[in-house]
Structure formats: C-alpha cells, structure tokens
C-alpha cells in the first residue's frame, strides 16, 4: 500500500498537467498563441467580493497585442 498522501497525489498531478500545458503552449499547439500567453501554478487573482485572492491551481493568461504584459 502506498504512503503517498492525497495532497501529494494532487500536487504530482498538477505538476504533470502544468508541464504538459507548458510544453503544448511552447510548441504553439494550443488554442491561444504562445507569444501572447503565460501559464502559472498557484497564482492568485483578487476577488472584490472576498476582499482577498483566489488561488488557482493552474492558469493560462493570454494578452492582447497592445498589452504591456505581452512578452
């Protein structure tokens, strides 16, 4: 029987998903353009109703051409 916790299993799964999404994005094989997008793990986004950040396991941000955020 495995001694791996459910948290560890979840983290391992998130790591694999993140690496796959990052690879697909880097190869420009995703729905959003690589040069205008970034992938993150455990990034927080402020929620006014909560007055705090909501942490997402994996996020993809895609920016418009005129955005300062574009690489």
C-alpha positions in Angstrom: 0.0 0.0 0.0 1.3 3.5 -0.9 2.1 6.0 1.7 1.5 8.9 -0.6 -1.0 11.4 0.7 -3.9 12.7 -1.3 -2.3 16.2 -1.2 0.9 14.7 -2.7 -1.0 12.9 -5.4 -2.9 16.1 -6.2 0.4 18.1 -6.4 2.0 15.5 -8.6 -1.0 15.5 -10.9 -0.9 19.4 -11.1 2.8 19.2 -11.8 2.2 16.8 -14.8 -0.7 18.9 -16.1 1.4 22.1 -15.8 4.3 20.6 -17.7 2.0 19.3 -20.4 0.2 22.6 -20.9 3.6 24.5 -20.8 5.0 22.2 -23.5 1.9 22.4 -25.7 2.0 26.2 -25.3 5.7 26.4 -26.1 5.2 24.3 -29.2 2.4 26.7 -30.3 0.0 23.7 -30.4 -2.6 25.3 -28.1 -5.8 27.3 -28.7 -4.1 30.5 -27.6 -0.9 31.9 -29.1 2.4 31.1 -27.3 3.9 34.6 -27.7 0.9 36.2 -26.1 0.3 33.7 -23.3 1.8 32.5 -20.0 1.0 29.6 -17.8 1.2 29.8 -14.0 0.8 27.5 -11.0 -0.9 28.6 -7.7 -1.4 32.2 -8.9 -3.8 34.4 -7.0 -6.4 36.7 -8.5 -8.0 39.3 -6.4 -11.7 38.9 -5.8 -13.5 42.1 -4.6 -16.4 40.1 -3.0 -13.9 38.1 -0.9 -11.5 41.0 -0.4 -8.7 38.5 -0.9 -7.0 36.4 -3.6 -8.5 33.3 -5.0 -5.6 30.8 -5.7 -6.0 28.8 -8.9 -4.0 25.5 -9.3 -3.1 26.2 -13.0 -4.0 29.3 -15.0 -3.2 30.5 -18.6 -3.2 34.2 -19.2 -3.4 35.5 -22.8 -2.9 39.1 -23.6 -4.0 41.4 -26.4 -1.4 42.8 -28.8 -1.3 46.3 -27.3 -0.9 45.0 -23.7 2.2 45.8 -21.7 2.1 42.2 -20.5 2.9 40.7 -23.8 6.4 39.2 -23.9 
